[in-house]
Amino acid sequence: MSGSLSGIVLVLVSTTLEGFAQVSLKLSTRPGTSKRLWLTLGVIAFFTEAITWTGALRLLDVSVAFPMGSLSFVNVTILSCLLLKERVARSRWLGVAFIIAGVALLGGHA
């Protein structure tokens, strides 16, 4: 696997971890949930995300990696729907589509 492709994979893992961490912290604030469990999972996910992100920065230019990091918004939106049962407006889904399209353009030139 080339360095650029490995970097892109690390960005994908990193942004997924960040999305999970954000949703975990939200779940830790809800009544009737295991607050300590979700808080612990969120902190572990953020810690692991930071390590993964650092690995991605070793392999990619920051001018490529940082905009690709916007996939965190995509992951938070999807995980919010799945785990938190939040409703997402069409306009927000359109924004998600634009983010994905922009990241795909960046990834094609990484």
N, C-alpha and C positions, 0 to 999 in steps of 0.2 A: 504494500500500500504506500503510495507516495506521501510525502510530508504534508502537502496541501490537503489531500483527501483525509489523512489522519487528523489534521487540524479541524477540518469541517466536521468530522465525526465527533471530536471532542467538544466542539461548540454545540452540536445537537444534544449531546449528553448533558453538558453544562446547563443549557437553557431548560432542558426537561427537569433536571434536579432543582433549578431555581423555581420553576413553576410549582413543583411538588412542595418545595419548602414554603412558598407563599400560601398555598392552600392549606398546608398543615398548620401554619400559624393561625390562619383564620379559623380552622376547626378547633384549635385549642381555646378559642374565646367563646365557643358555643356552649350553652347550658346542656347538660346531659351527656357530654362527651368526656372522654378520658383526657382531660386537659394536659396532664403531665406527659402522657404518651405522645400526643400530637405535637406538643412543644419540643420534646426531645427529638422526635423524627424531623421536625422542621430545622432545628439547629444542626443536626447531623447532615441533613441534606444541604444546608447552606455551606457547611464546612467542606463537604465533598465537592460541592459546586465550585468553590474557590480553588481547590486543588486542580480540578478538571479544567477550569478556565485558564489557569496559569499554564497548564500543558498546551492548551490551544494557542495561547499567545506565543509560546516557543516556536510553534510551527507555522503560524500565519502572521501576516502583517496586521498590525493593530487597526489599520484603515480598512481591513476586510473583516476582521474578527468582531470589532465593536458593532458595526451595523448588523452583522449576523446575530449578535446578541439580542436583537429586537425580537427574535423568536421566543424569548421569554414571555412576551405579551401574548403570543399565540398560544403557548402552552398554558399560561394562567387562564386564558379564556376557555380553552377546551376542558381543562381540569375543573374549573369552576362550574361548568355545565354538568360534568359527570359526577363529581364528588360533592359539590355544594348545592346542586340542583338550581343554580342561578339561570335566569332567563337572559339571553343575549339578543339585542336588537339586530335587525338586518344591517343597519349602518355599521355596527361594530364588526359583523362578519365580513362586510365589504372591506373594512380596514384591515382585518386579519388577512384577507386575500391579497391586498396590496403589499402587506409585509412579506408574505410568502413569495410573491412575485419578485419583490426587490431582493430578497435573500437568494432566490434562485439565480437572478442575474449576477449577483456577487459571486456565488459559488461556482458559476460557470467560468469565471475569469480568475479564480483564486490560484 
